[in-house]
């Protein structure tokens, strides 16, 4: 028996705009594809990096032969009622299995079954979990949207089934319902303090909309929903803003350093055995963040052998580093970051401090032997966050003003040490290229985030501008002289 052969192709509608590029000279509009011009599945697949035709979104039809109980049948061109190749392929699979475009009587269409919102969410999460490249953090982000926002939203609107959400309005209302769920940043409200009603940050919104689109796409593929109601064409737009990175002020740094003193060293056998020095270790850790600009994960993994002699301009040591964006995008970027010993008065002797730390696991400054790397990183992160809280207490005691629920200029975060490193270097005129090298970022990224601190660039720009303006005056004077000449 020869296998069934059902070919998929697009049959163009009157609204078809063809490839969108060919303009009809008479109407001035994109020229549609003719009805008889078939775009087959293979035509739409990229070959040699190019498609043989530019695809459109007209309805996909199927034509060919299938077998019903061993008997060959011909299927005339018939609409699959889908517009995406992926969906059409599923329909084709069904038709081949059924032996025609008509479902057998015993067939139950899974799309006809009502699915509760929590059920849809659970199925989506299972798929996400098994998707390659989806890490724990991404999964946590996805959960925050579908579990902490979508399910409660559906409950509040008395929506039971996902099929009840098959329109653009409900998703627009859902999106507008997003509030900052943690406006106090894990802090308990003080007695009498009202939890502020803060809007969600732009970038979080755009991340959530991206996730929402994935979720709805999943629902569409399961035929629970008819269209991606969170798409831009249904009015859900997102704008990503680049937030300039602000450094810690000098005063804030002083408070942070001071706060480490109130950390205790702990007691017990483990402390004795490992020589744990909470206060001092945390301070050195924070200094390292501030004076290298390395990410917290890179500092946690710093090995003692990375502290190398570096004899130049008063420096004696440097950290031989490999700052990187993520594990997946490892780019070769080794760099020596010189760190101060006693050569820079007014700054802590970081070399001596690092050398004086008890070596962990025989080779690390900060990476303890217990738990995975991930747990080590998150425990260091919470140690630094503890210090911020302690600093808040001291600032409170000193009567510093409170803004946005914090005594800091903005909510403190361990990553701000990196911003501080970058901003302070740029402020004193270190060229962008060099800062980018230390950070392991592109110059473009650095310029985007720290534009106002780029002193060297600003001065260079000012010089060019002044020169240009001088020339302009010369040209204008010459022109005036010319016009006077004509009058004379
Ligand atoms: Zn078309």
Boltz pocket constraint, residues with backbone or C-beta under 6 A from the ligand:
constraints:
  - pocket:
      binder: B
      contacts: [[A, 10], [A, 11], [A, 12], [A, 13], [A, 16], [A, 17], [A, 18], [A, 33], [A, 56], [A, 57], [A, 58]]
      max_distance: 6.0
